[in-house]
Amino acid sequence: MASKAPFLPYGRQNIDDSDVEAVVSVLRGDWLTTGPAVENFEAAFAQAVGAPHAICCANGTAALHLAYLALGLKPGDRVVVPAVTFLATASAARLVGAEIIFADVDPDTALMTPATLRDALGRAPSPVAAVAPVHMAGQSVDMNEVGAIARAGGARIVEDACHALGGRDAEGHAVGSGTTADAAIFSLHPVKVIAAGEGGVVTTADADIANAVRQFRNHGMTREKFTDLNQAKAADGLDNPWYYEMIEPGLNYRLSDIHAALASSQLKKLDQFVARRQALVARYDAALAALPLRLAAHVRPCGRVASGTPAWHLYVALIDFDALGQDRAQVMSVLRECGIGTQVHYLPLNRQPYYRERYGEVDLPGADSWYARALSLPLHTGMADSDVDRVIAALADALGHGR
């Protein structure tokens, strides 16, 4: 029988009155887009992650596209992307004409490792232009070692940090600070740690990259450093007030002040949100450890990295469905009937029809192992401790081993 308890999605935003008030303030003001709320959010975000530059944009996919454009990636360049990630990490590189080399991942964490990066570089038919490590579920790739390997091969680095806002590396640097990558990108989608409705951010320590991102974000326009002074200058030698130039085509990837206001309000609660997610993860871990031995032998949390501080975006349980004689889709259906939403993150990109047709079959056993076992359980800051207990009890029942 279906549960009458409130439905628990695998992820959702947490909006309070202060968020609503922030948005209403913009709606009652003079600027709905390209105004002060955007600049204020960028300054606050840069401070939050310790990066010299933060440029916001329409969404995380736009952030990836802008970062690749700003690095000068072009048709025929090769980009290493882990197989376990959302579509955008690879598709944004394809949008600039780059070809993808898929790296395998650790089967228990889904993170690119030094070994899997070396393997991917070894399979590339020509030098790799960029590497895009993905901080999966909130845990961070070992950027010191991965970054060193990438740079030794002459590659630029774009961190896909959409899952990891609020996390820190082994040295205590905030993810996205610009200490280990040319650029990092973030998503402000409602299921992420903070929400803007839709939104993304590029962070970097490189002023040239930051300026390029800003220009590509706004149609490729510039209102400074003009090249055609005959058109740019008025008779008195000053710049014509209406004048702008397009050096090369760009996109309309701007973030509105409405979205920026919500994101700024949410950002003030980043530490609170990260701490609550960590507490929920700890409760999940304890609940899984307390399962009956016949079940606990085949159900466990995803693997944990040895260093750094995660900012959990997902809670992924690794379940040996075959050993339990269960079908994952059926388990998910049973959980949904109980009012519990789950998801699988992700079908390895090398299995997507587009990439299979373009690159053929690629043997990536780590990604296959992760994908066969992964099930994302509800994790968001609106959950009570009792919600975790409810999820684990329902999971045990769905797997045929109720307590």
Secondary structure, 3 states (H helix, E strand, C coil): CCCCCCCECCCCCCCCHHHHHHHHHHHCCCCCECCHHHHHHHHHHHHHHCCCEEEEECCHHHHHHHHHHHCCCCCCCEEEEECCCCHHHHHHHHHCCCEEEEECCCCCCCCCCHHHHHHHHHHCCCCCCEECCECCCCCCCCHHHHHHHHHHCCCEEEEECCCCCCCECCCCCECCCCCCCCEEEEECCCCCCCCCCCCEEEEECCHHHHHHHHHHHECCEECCCCCCHHHHECCCCCECCCCCEECCCCCECCCEHHHHHHHHHHHCCHHHHHHHHHHHHHHHHHHHHCCCHHHHCCEEECCCCCCCECCCCCEEEEECHHHHCCCHHHHHHHHHHCCECCECCCCCHHHCHHHHHHHCCCCCHHHHHHHHHEEEECCCCCCCHHHHHHHHHHHHHHCCCCC
